[in-house]
Amino acid sequence: MKYKSLIVLSGLLLLGVSCKEKQEEKPAPVRPVLYEEVGYFGGENIRTFSGTARTERIINLSFRSSGIITVFNIKIGQEVKKGDLLAHLDNVQARLGYESAVSAQNSAESQMNTAKLSLERTRVLYEKGSVSLSEYESAKNSYKTAQASFESAQRKVGIEQEQIRYGFLYAPEDGIIAAVNAEIEENVNAGQNIAVLNAGTDMEISLGLPESIIPRISNDMLVKIDFPVLTDTSFSGVVTEVSPSVDANTATYPVRIVVTNPSEAIRSGMAANVTFDLGALNNGAKRLVVPPISVGEDGEGRFVFVLNESDSKVTVEKKYISVGNLSSQGFTVIKGLSVGDKIATAGLQTLLDGQEVRIQ
């Protein structure tokens, strides 16, 4: 009985030790790695720049005369049709000017009629020999002067009528009100911006490019457009305008791009990322390049570790490649990699084929 107890006790002790050893076993740590994406030689062939979406036409609405706004039918987001009355002024000054012009026209017309009657009388007397030629010529000149004054007064009335019409603001195009900068009963000046109208059907991207890139940009160049707020959706575009001079405020060259497959989800003012494939302009074949630190060598040749992402796990694959000349930017790749491949750039000596890693 005593021996049986010792055997049972020994078994329990061995079981406890075994369990403790299993509990103390820890999974191997996942090694962090640095990586770079494989790109074309020079690195500048694929470049992305930030821009802003805008409608094809942006019209700043303003009155052509000054006054107090008495009618204001403008709201942000409002759809308007060409010819819609948006606002008008009290037009006090314009009306006073018109009334003064009409009064001056009436006076000029009266003077012209008087001069015409005087000319007729003088002509009759001259034909009878009762007045001299000089008196007759003087009467003709007086009539011509009065007639010119009347015609000038008529033009003045037309101008003042136009000034009254300047106090009415109509929609110049179909579009949507994007901004409102005034309120009813506000006193505004001629030319003062009171609202912004987004007109036109095309959507554009406006951006500025540095001088190092602008020589390689031309009209009709195709680009790729992404909007950070519109995930999983890409758009195409074409360059329509390239400024020949630099913008003094941004020190960049303004460029405009039309979205060729627009969507109602794109709103004016949205941030956009525009990707240019500058390598597409080169006559020679594109060459891939990898940094020297990412290339290892063993008995079978040169290799890199390619990062593969799947099932929320990242593993490395040892891949043998053929490389060309070494430049200041790295090895040119002849065979074995594709543009966009992610390759490890540190700790190649400690990595193993199929090893799980963590991107850093």
C-alpha positions in Angstrom: 0.0 0.0 0.0 2.9 2.3 0.8 4.5 1.7 -2.5 1.3 2.3 -4.4 1.0 5.7 -2.7 4.5 6.6 -3.7 3.8 5.7 -7.3 0.6 7.8 -7.4 2.4 10.8 -5.8 5.3 10.5 -8.3 2.9 10.5 -11.2 1.1 13.5 -9.9 4.4 15.4 -9.5 5.5 14.5 -13.1 2.1 15.6 -14.4 2.4 18.9 -12.7 5.9 19.5 -14.0 4.7 18.6 -17.5 1.7 21.0 -17.3 3.9 23.8 -16.0 6.3 23.3 -18.9 3.4 23.5 -21.4 2.1 26.7 -19.7 5.5 28.3 -19.9 5.7 27.6 -23.7 5.2 31.0 -25.6 4.6 31.5 -29.2 7.6 32.8 -31.2 7.6 36.6 -31.6 6.5 38.0 -35.0 9.5 39.8 -36.5 8.8 43.4 -37.6 10.2 44.3 -41.1 10.6 47.4 -43.2 9.5 47.3 -46.8 9.4 49.3 -50.1 7.2 48.9 -53.1 8.9 48.1 -56.4 8.7 51.1 -58.8 10.1 52.2 -62.1 13.6 53.5 -62.5 13.9 57.1 -61.3 11.0 56.7 -58.9 9.3 59.7 -60.5 7.5 57.9 -63.2 4.4 57.3 -61.0 3.7 60.5 -59.1 0.6 61.4 -57.1 -0.5 65.0 -56.2 -3.4 66.4 -54.2 -6.0 68.6 -55.8 -9.6 69.8 -55.3 -12.7 68.9 -57.2 -14.7 71.7 -58.7 -17.4 72.1 -61.4 -16.5 73.1 -64.9 -17.5 76.7 -64.3 -17.5 78.6 -61.1 -19.4 82.0 -61.4 -19.1 84.7 -58.8 -22.4 86.5 -58.7 -22.5 90.2 -58.1 -24.5 93.3 -58.9 -23.3 95.9 -61.4 -24.5 98.7 -59.2 -24.6 99.5 -55.5 -27.6 99.6 -53.1 -29.5 97.8 -50.4 -30.7 94.3 -51.1 -34.5 94.2 -50.9 -35.1 90.7 -52.4 -32.8 87.8 -51.8 -33.8 84.4 -53.2 -30.5 82.6 -52.7 -29.7 79.6 -50.5 -26.7 77.2 -50.4 -27.4 74.1 -52.4 -30.3 75.7 -54.3 -30.7 74.6 -57.9 -31.3 77.5 -60.3 -32.2 77.8 -63.9 -30.8 80.4 -66.3 -32.8 83.6 -66.1 -34.2 83.0 -62.5 -34.4 86.2 -60.5 -32.0 85.7 -57.5 -32.0 89.2 -55.9 -32.5 92.9 -56.5 -31.6 96.2 -54.9 -33.7 99.1 -53.8 -32.1 101.1 -56.8 -32.6 104.5 -55.2 -29.6 106.1 -56.9 -30.4 104.4 -60.2 -34.0 105.6 -60.1 -32.9 109.1 -59.2 -30.5 109.1 -62.1 -33.1 107.8 -64.5 -35.6 110.5 -63.4 -33.0 113.2 -63.8 -32.1 111.8 -67.3 -35.8 111.9 -68.3 -36.1 115.5 -67.2 -33.0 116.5 -69.1 -34.3 114.7 -72.2 -37.6 116.5 -72.0 -35.8 119.8 -71.7 -33.5 119.0 -74.6 -36.5 118.0 -76.7 -38.3 121.3 -75.9 -35.2 123.2 -76.9 -34.8 121.2 -80.1 -38.5 121.9 -81.0 -38.0 125.6 -80.4 -34.8 125.7 -82.5 -36.6 123.8 -85.3 -39.5 126.4 -85.3 -37.0 129.2 -85.3 -35.2 127.6 -88.2 -38.4 127.3 -90.2 -39.3 130.9 -89.7 -35.8 132.1 -90.5 -35.8 129.9 -93.7 -39.1 131.5 -94.9 -37.8 135.0 -94.2 -34.5 134.2 -95.9 -36.3 133.0 -99.0 -38.2 136.3 -99.0 -35.0 138.2 -98.6 -36.0 139.6 -95.2 -33.0 138.1 -93.3 -29.3 137.6 -94.3 -27.6 134.3 -95.1 -25.6 134.5 -91.9 -28.8 134.7 -89.8 -30.1 131.7 -91.7 -26.9 129.7 -91.1 -26.9 130.6 -87.4 -30.5 129.3 -87.1 -29.4 126.0 -88.8 -26.5 125.6 -86.4 -28.7 126.3 -83.4 -31.1 123.6 -84.5 -28.2 121.1 -85.1 -26.8 121.8 -81.6 -30.3 121.3 -80.0 -30.8 118.1 -81.9 -27.4 116.7 -80.8 -28.3 117.6 -77.2 -31.6 115.8 -77.4 -29.9 112.7 -78.9 -27.4 112.8 -76.1 -30.2 113.1 -73.5 -31.9 110.1 -75.1 -28.7 108.0 -74.7 -28.4 109.1 -71.1 -31.9 107.8 -70.4 -31.0 104.5 -72.0 -27.9 104.3 -69.8 -29.9 105.1 -66.6 -32.5 102.5 -67.6 -29.6 100.0 -67.8 -28.4 101.1 -64.4 -31.8 100.1 -63.0 -31.5 96.7 -64.6 -28.1 96.3 -63.0 -29.9 96.3 -59.7 -31.5 93.0 -60.7 -29.5 89.8 -60.4 -30.5 86.9 -62.6 -28.9 83.4 -62.9 -26.6 83.5 -65.9 -26.5 79.7 -66.2 -28.2 76.5 -64.8 -26.4 75.4 -61.7 -26.3 75.0 -58.0 -25.5 77.8 -55.4 -22.3 76.8 -53.7 -21.8 79.8 -51.4 -23.7 82.8 -50.1 -21.8 85.9 -49.0 -24.6 88.4 -48.4 -28.0 88.8 -46.7 -31.2 90.7 -47.3 -31.1 94.4 -46.2 -27.3 94.4 -46.7 -25.8 97.4 -48.4 -23.5 96.1 -51.2 -21.2 97.7 -53.7 -21.0 97.2 -57.4 -18.9 94.1 -58.2 -19.1 92.8 -54.6 -19.4 89.0 -54.5 -22.7 87.9 -53.0 -22.8 84.3 -54.0 -21.0 81.5 -56.0 -22.8 79.5 -58.7 -21.4 76.1 -59.7 -22.4 75.8 -63.4 -21.6 73.3 -66.1 -22.0 69.5 -66.2 -18.3 68.5 -66.2 -16.4 67.9 -62.9 -12.8 69.1 -62.8 -9.8 68.6 -60.6 -7.7 71.7 -59.9 -4.2 71.3 -58.6 -0.7 72.8 -58.7 2.4 70.9 -59.9 6.1 71.7 -59.2 8.5 72.9 -61.9 10.3 69.6 -61.9 7.2 67.8 -63.1 5.4 70.4 -65.3 7.6 69.9 -68.4 6.4 66.3 -68.6 2.7 67.2 -68.4 0.7 68.0 -71.5 -2.9 68.3 -72.6 -4.9 65.1 -73.3 -2.7 63.2 -70.9 -4.6 60.4 -69.1 -4.5 60.2 -65.3 -6.1 58.2 -62.4 -8.1 60.0 -59.8 -9.0 58.8 -56.2 -11.1 60.6 -53.6 -10.3 59.7 -50.0 -13.9 60.0 -49.0 -15.1 57.7 -51.8 -13.4 54.5 -50.9 -13.1 51.5 -53.3 -13.9 53.8 -56.3 -11.4 55.1 -58.8 -12.0 57.6 -61.6 -10.3 58.5 -64.8 -9.4 61.9 -66.0 -7.7 63.8 -68.8 -5.5 67.0 -68.6 -7.3 69.9 -70.3 -5.3 72.9 -69.1 -1.6 73.4 -68.2 -0.6 76.9 -67.1 2.6 78.3 -68.8 3.4 80.4 -65.8 3.8 79.8 -62.1 1.2 80.9 -59.5 3.0 83.4 -57.2 0.9 82.4 -54.2 1.7 78.6 -54.3 4.9 78.6 -56.4 3.3 75.8 -58.5 1.9 75.6 -62.0 -1.9 75.4 -62.1 -3.3 72.3 -64.0 -6.9 71.4 -64.6 -8.2 67.8 -65.2 -11.6 66.8 -66.4 -13.1 63.7 -64.8 -14.1 61.5 -67.7 -16.4 59.2 -65.7 -18.0 61.6 -63.2 -20.4 60.5 -60.4 -23.0 62.4 -58.5 -21.1 61.4 -55.4 -18.3 63.8 -56.3 -19.0 67.2 -54.8 -17.2 70.5 -55.4 -14.5 71.1 -52.9 -13.7 67.4 -52.3 -10.0 66.5 -51.9 -8.7 64.3 -54.7 -5.4 62.4 -55.3 -4.3 62.5 -59.0 -1.8 59.9 -60.2 0.3 60.7 -63.2 2.1 57.8 -65.1 5.0 59.9 -66.3 6.8 56.8 -67.6 4.2 56.4 -70.2 5.8 59.4 -72.0 9.2 57.7 -72.3 10.1 56.1 -75.7 12.3 53.4 -74.0 11.1 50.4 -72.0 10.3 51.0 -68.4 12.8 49.6 -66.0 12.0 48.4 -62.5 14.4 49.3 -59.7 14.9 48.0 -56.2 17.1 49.4 -53.4 20.5 47.5 -52.9 19.7 46.8 -49.2 16.8 44.7 -50.3 18.8 42.3 -52.5 20.6 39.3 -50.9 22.8 36.7 -52.5 23.5 33.0 -51.9 24.8 30.0 -53.8 21.7 30.0 -56.1 21.9 33.7 -57.0 20.4 37.1 -56.0 17.1 37.1 -54.1 14.6 39.3 -52.3 11.9 38.6 -49.7 8.5 39.5 -51.1 5.7 40.3 -48.6 2.5 38.3 -49.1 -0.6 39.5 -47.2 -3.5 37.0 -46.6 -6.0 36.3 -43.8 -4.7 39.2 -41.7 -1.3 37.6 -41.7 1.9 38.7 -43.5 4.5 36.2 -44.6 7.7 36.6 -46.6 8.6 34.6 -49.7 12.2 34.2 -50.8 12.2 35.0 -54.5 15.2 34.8 -56.8 15.5 37.6 -59.3 17.7 38.7 -62.2 19.2 42.1 -61.8 21.1 44.5 -64.1 23.3 47.4 -63.5 23.6 49.1 -60.1 22.9 52.8 -60.2 22.6 55.5 -57.5 18.9 54.5 -57.1 19.4 50.7 -56.9 19.5 47.6 -59.0 17.5 47.5 -62.2 15.4 44.3 -62.3 15.5 42.2 -65.4 13.2 39.4 -64.2 11.3 38.2 -61.2 9.4 41.2 -59.9 6.4 43.4 -60.9 5.7 47.0 -60.2 3.9 47.4 -56.8 5.4 44.2 -55.2 6.4 44.8 -51.6 9.9 43.7 -50.6 11.7 43.6 -47.3 14.5 46.2 -46.9 16.1 45.1 -43.6 17.3 42.0 -41.8 17.5 39.7 -44.8 20.0 37.5 -43.0 17.5 36.6 -40.3 14.4 36.0 -42.5 13.3 32.6 -43.6 11.1 31.6 -46.5 7.4 31.5 -45.3 8.2 33.2 -42.0 5.4 35.3 -40.5 6.3 39.0 -40.1 4.8 42.3 -39.0 4.9 45.3 -41.3 6.5 48.3 -39.6 
